[in-house]
Structure formats: structure tokens, C-alpha cells
Amino acid sequence: MVLNSSLARAGWRRARKVLTSRAVTALTVPHGVDRYLGLINPLWSVNEVRAVVTDVAHHTPSTVTLTLRPNGNWRGAQAGQHVRLRVDVDGVLRTRCFSVACSAHRADGLIEITAKVNPAGTVSGHLKRTARPGLVVGLSQAEGNFVLPAAVPEHVLLISGGSGVTPVMSILRTLVDRRHTGRITFLHYTAGPGDVVYRDELAATHPGVTVVYPRQHGRFSREQLLRFVPDYAEALSYCCGPPSLMDAVTSLWRAEGIGDRLRVERFTTQGLVPQAGDAVGEVRFTRSGVSARGDGRTLLDQAEAAGLRPDFGCRMGVCHTCTSVKSSGSVRNVLTGTITAEPGEQIQLCVTAPCGDVELDI
Ligand SMILES: Cc1cc2nc3c(=O)[nH]c(=O)nc-3n(C[C@H](O)[C@H](O)[C@H](O)COP(=O)(O)OP(=O)(O)OC[C@H]3O[C@@H](n4cnc5c(N)ncnc54)[C@H](O)[C@@H]3O)c2cc1C
């Protein structure tokens, strides 16, 4: 299997050299090579990562797990990283982030993601309802810093809640594949037994791995943690889950001065609160010919309120799907507080608020 995929990769590298040559580029103007390759096989692309769904599993009523075979442009993922997945939803390409849930050492070259359905959302429900083997999706290369260090300490503590299980599962599977000789403690918060995507796999015992479902014993607290993981302060800890769980965990680690031993991955923010002082000026969306009074919210929210539909992915400044050109005016990054006024700069609409008159090229 590994030999096959190495041969395939070598063949792909040779084909890519031809396809990116000046002659082929000139012949395919104005559409570009990818447009023609896609007509022959939707998986083929000179630069883009595309993947075909090879398996679809519905482990719980509110999730869908997809196994994907990426094309030769895929460079692999470290445990805990995510991809931006592009999928056609009713004729519109939508992009959302999904953590790669499989081991970084999976030998067959396939990757796995699990999407939890957001009932008010667009992509997760679409995947649950319609994804079938053969569906082709676009992927980014793997991204993110929620990864293992080069030297993994003896004790790794994993804490997850709900769909936050995915990157943590990847770390667990990777450590098991590496035959990590230390201890791994996995606390998974879930609504109930029927809601655990990887329940059967987690029930299989591996030496050194302890899996606990602490929700039966109430919400996350220091007392609860001391009960299940008395030496948590010495572990390297990873946490991914709903904002309330993550806030409780990060507050505790910070209060105890061990914040540097905690890694976190957020799927969502609690909502970005507008600043009253930013409700000034006018926002002009020049390409659409629409204007609105600045109301202090992010430019993505204001564009949507004005009836525009700019593409977005994470709504929290991670995926860059909503990046657009600001032609003029001052804006504030609501995550960092940084104010910039450079004409023609690229800004992320979902985490940028206008400070006065702003012109956007959308
Ligand atoms: C790094 C990272 C990794 C992730 N990994 C996973 C994973 O492994 N599994 C997983 O299930 N999820 C993961 N997510 C979350 C995932 O990317 C999606 O956010 C989630 O699947 C919901 O997408 P959706 O299209 O169904 O919902 P969306 O359409 O994005 O809607 C999400 C929320 O935004 C609100 N919203 C949508 N449109 C508007 C609008 N126009 N105005 C105001 N509010 C609006 C909706 O009401 C809804 O509550 C991850 C996110 C990040 C950032």
C-alpha cells in the first residue's frame, strides 16, 4: 500500500511538471489547466488539494464521519491539525474547518473528519444529509498549532467536549500508533452515551490509556479534575470543546500558573461584542454599490445585515475565507485590538470592525 502510494506520488510529480510547463499554461489561457483537468476527473488539479469521499458513517444521530482520499497535492497532517473543506451546497461553494480525526501515521493515505450537525448551520447538516462515497470536496493543506511537541512528556491529558473530540482523538490515535510508553488520560464530556462518536474505539483498552466520561459526575471543576487526574499539573494537556468547558479549563490552568502546559483548540467563539465607540461613520461596499451606517459590529455582520452574502468559514479569524480588500479607512481587529489604516490591505471581515468611514471591495 505504502509502495503503491509512493509510486503514485512519483507519477503525479512528473505529470505536474508537464502540466505546469509554459506551453500547457499558454494553451489553457484564460481558464487555466485546472479547469480542463477537472472536466476529465474532478479530483485532478495542479495545485489544489481535492479529495474523494470513500466512506460515510453515521456513528451518532447528530454526526457524520467522512473518510477521504486526497489527491497527490496533499502533504499530510500532524495529529490535532485541521483542514478547510470546500463543498458545493446548493450551487454555492462553502468553506468550513474540520479537524483531521485520524492518526498522523495512518498508512493507507486516507484521512477522516467528523462533522457535528449545527441545526442552524449550512455545511454540517448538508454533509450529514447528502455526503456519499464518490463526492469530491476541496481541502486546504493541514493547518494549526494544536499539535504534539517533538518530545512528548510522560503524561498527556486530553480533555474534550462534544465535537471537540476530533482533534483530541487524532492525538490519542497517533500516540497509540507510536506506542507512547507513558500515560494518556482522556476526559470526554458528552451529553449521554449515545452521543459519543468514537465510543467503541475508546472502549478498547490500550496499555497506559484511561478514558473517563466525567459528565456523569457533573460539570468540569477543579474538584472533579483532582478526583480523576490528581497530578494534572504535571501533564501536557490538550483541550477542545464548547466555549464554557474551554473557558473553565483555561481559567483553572492560568490561575494555577500552568497555562504554558495547556494547548487549546477553539471551534467557535462566544460572539464578538461590538464596542459602542465604533458605531460611527459609513461602511461602503463598493463592488455591490451598497452603503450602511457603521454600527460597531464586525464587517461580516454588517455586510450580511446590508443584504450581502460574502463567503465565510469560521467566523472567528482562523480560516481566512472571508478575507477581502479594504480600499480605505481605519479598522480594528476585534481579537487583538490592533487598528490599521493602510489603503488596499487584506482584512478578515469576521474579526474586523470599522472605526469611522470604511470602503470595502465587496
Ligand atoms: C479549527 C477548527 C476546527 C473545527 N473542527 C471541527 C470538527 O472537527 N468537527 C465539527 O463538527 N466542527 C468543527 N469545527 C466547526 C466547523 O468549522 C463549523 O463551524 C461547524 O461545522 C458548523 O458549520 P455549519 O456550516 O453547519 O454552520 P454555519 O452555517 O457556519 O453556522 C454556524 C453558526 O453561525 C451562525 N450563522 C451562520 N450564518 C450566519 C449569518 N449570516 N449571520 C449570523 N450568524 C450566522 C448560525 O446561526 C450558526 O449558529 C471546527 C472549527 C474550527 C475553527
The ligand as a Gaussian input file, in Angstrom:
#p B3LYP/6-31G(d) Opt

LIG

0 1
 C      -10.073000      24.963000      13.771000
 C      -11.481000      24.429000      13.688000
 C      -11.709000      23.066000      13.644000
 C      -13.004000      22.575000      13.597000
 N      -13.206000      21.217000      13.597000
 C      -14.472000      20.727000      13.617000
 C      -14.714000      19.316000      13.672000
 O      -13.786000      18.507000      13.668000
 N      -15.998000      18.900000      13.703000
 C      -17.060000      19.771000      13.697000
 O      -18.209000      19.329000      13.735000
 N      -16.853000      21.098000      13.628000
 C      -15.590000      21.604000      13.575000
 N      -15.393000      22.951000      13.503000
 C      -16.573000      23.825000      13.342000
 C      -16.959000      23.862000      11.844000
 O      -15.969000      24.548000      11.112000
 C      -18.268000      24.577000      11.578000
 O      -18.276000      25.802000      12.246000
 C      -19.463000      23.770000      12.021000
 O      -19.467000      22.529000      11.342000
 C      -20.768000      24.489000      11.684000
 O      -20.782000      24.768000      10.294000
 P      -22.157000      24.975000       9.530000
 O      -21.850000      25.374000       8.126000
 O      -23.045000      23.812000       9.734000
 O      -22.772000      26.173000      10.308000
 P      -22.688000      27.733000       9.860000
 O      -23.500000      27.958000       8.640000
 O      -21.266000      28.161000       9.807000
 O      -23.381000      28.362000      11.095000
 C      -22.727000      28.321000      12.362000
 C      -23.373000      29.322000      13.270000
 O      -23.212000      30.635000      12.717000
 C      -24.469000      31.239000      12.619000
 N      -24.567000      31.958000      11.319000
 C      -24.497000      31.404000      10.099000
 N      -24.723000      32.328000       9.160000
 C      -24.928000      33.492000       9.803000
 C      -25.223000      34.789000       9.389000
 N      -25.365000      35.093000       8.101000
 N      -25.362000      35.747000      10.336000
 C      -25.222000      35.438000      11.647000
 N      -24.983000      34.212000      12.103000
 C      -24.828000      33.260000      11.197000
 C      -25.514000      30.128000      12.617000
 O      -26.710000      30.575000      13.205000
 C      -24.870000      29.049000      13.411000
 O      -25.211000      29.130000      14.771000
 C      -14.106000      23.461000      13.561000
 C      -13.871000      24.844000      13.555000
 C      -12.584000      25.326000      13.626000
 C      -12.364000      26.821000      13.639000

